[in-house]
Amino acid sequence: MKIPRDIDALDLVRALRALGYESVRQEGSHIRLTTLVGGTHHITIPNHRPLKTGTLLGGVLKPVAAHHHLSVEELLAKLDL
């Protein structure tokens, strides 16, 4: 599995819209996204350029993949990252 490098938060927010995530608020440098697809799920993304690999994988991709019953590889393909 190859984790994308040099992806910023706004690109990730746009990609997550494909799974029904919408921005509900932003406090400081953190963007809160929510989806109702498959049940309610919230995710917080730091608005950084670029996102650190550990933050991207552990803090965003793994929880989103688990919520949608996908592997991280399937999620990356679906998001076209």
Secondary structure, DSSP 4 states (H G I P E B T S, - for coil): -----S--HHHHHHHHGGGT-EEEEEETTEEEEEE-TTS-EEEEEE--SSPPHHIIIIIIIHHHHHHTT--HHHHHHHHT-
